[in-house]
Amino acid sequence: MTTKKIIISCSGFFILVILITSMLNVSSDGNNVIGFPFTFYEYLGGKRFPEPETRHNLNLFALLIDILIVIVIPFLIMFLYQRKINLRKEK
């Protein structure tokens, strides 16, 4: 599998997992929480006292870790798979 196909499939998988695991509850006075396995975005909804300075919380470090996990794991699996195939060919 080429690097381009791996990156496209990882990106699609990442978006699918994010959509499935997101909690979008702002319409019912809840919070929006996005990120898997680490939460990288949170929007605080509803009435709050005292009112927070900002209702948005974006954690770029958690976003970077999430993206690295989604990209590194498939490359690691592909590397181990290719290694296993090469070991079989040598025997």
URQUI-V868019 format. One record per pair of residues at least 6 apart in sequence whose C-alpha atoms are under 8 Angstrom apart, sorted by sequence separation. I is the first residue (numbers start at 0). GAP is how many residues later the second one is. D is the distance in Angstrom with one decimal. If there is no record, write none. Layout:
((I & GAP & D) (I & GAP & D))
This chain:
((23 & 6 & 7.8) (24 & 6 & 5.2) (25 & 6 & 5.8) (32 & 6 & 6.8) (33 & 6 & 6.2) (34 & 6 & 6.6) (23 & 7 & 6.6) (24 & 7 & 5.6) (32 & 7 & 8.0) (33 & 7 & 5.2) (22 & 8 & 7.5) (23 & 8 & 4.4) (32 & 8 & 5.9) (33 & 8 & 6.4) (22 & 9 & 5.6) (23 & 9 & 6.5) (31 & 9 & 7.8) (32 & 9 & 4.6) (21 & 10 & 7.5) (22 & 10 & 5.2) (31 & 10 & 5.5) (32 & 10 & 6.7) (44 & 10 & 7.3) (21 & 11 & 5.8) (22 & 11 & 6.6) (30 & 11 & 7.0) (31 & 11 & 5.0) (43 & 11 & 4.9) (21 & 12 & 4.8) (30 & 12 & 5.6) (31 & 12 & 6.8) (42 & 12 & 5.5) (43 & 12 & 6.6) (20 & 13 & 7.4) (21 & 13 & 6.7) (30 & 13 & 4.8) (31 & 13 & 7.5) (42 & 13 & 4.7) (20 & 14 & 7.3) (29 & 14 & 7.1) (30 & 14 & 5.0) (41 & 14 & 6.0) (42 & 14 & 6.3) (20 & 15 & 6.8) (29 & 15 & 5.2) (30 & 15 & 7.7) (40 & 15 & 7.5) (41 & 15 & 5.1) (17 & 16 & 6.7) (28 & 16 & 5.5) (29 & 16 & 6.0) (40 & 16 & 5.6) (41 & 16 & 6.6) (17 & 17 & 5.9) (25 & 17 & 7.9) (28 & 17 & 4.1) (39 & 17 & 7.8) (40 & 17 & 4.6) (17 & 18 & 6.2) (25 & 18 & 7.7) (27 & 18 & 7.8) (28 & 18 & 7.4) (39 & 18 & 5.7) (40 & 18 & 6.3) (16 & 19 & 7.2) (25 & 19 & 5.2) (39 & 19 & 4.7) (25 & 20 & 7.1) (38 & 20 & 7.8) (39 & 20 & 6.6) (39 & 21 & 7.8) (39 & 22 & 5.1) (38 & 23 & 6.6) (39 & 23 & 5.2) (37 & 24 & 5.7) (38 & 24 & 7.7) (37 & 25 & 7.5) (37 & 27 & 7.8) (34 & 28 & 7.5) (37 & 28 & 6.5) (36 & 29 & 6.7) (35 & 30 & 6.7) (34 & 31 & 7.6) (13 & 53 & 7.7) (13 & 56 & 6.3) (12 & 57 & 8.0) (10 & 59 & 7.7) (9 & 60 & 6.1) (10 & 60 & 8.0) (9 & 61 & 6.1) (6 & 64 & 7.0) (9 & 64 & 7.3) (5 & 68 & 7.3) (5 & 69 & 7.6))
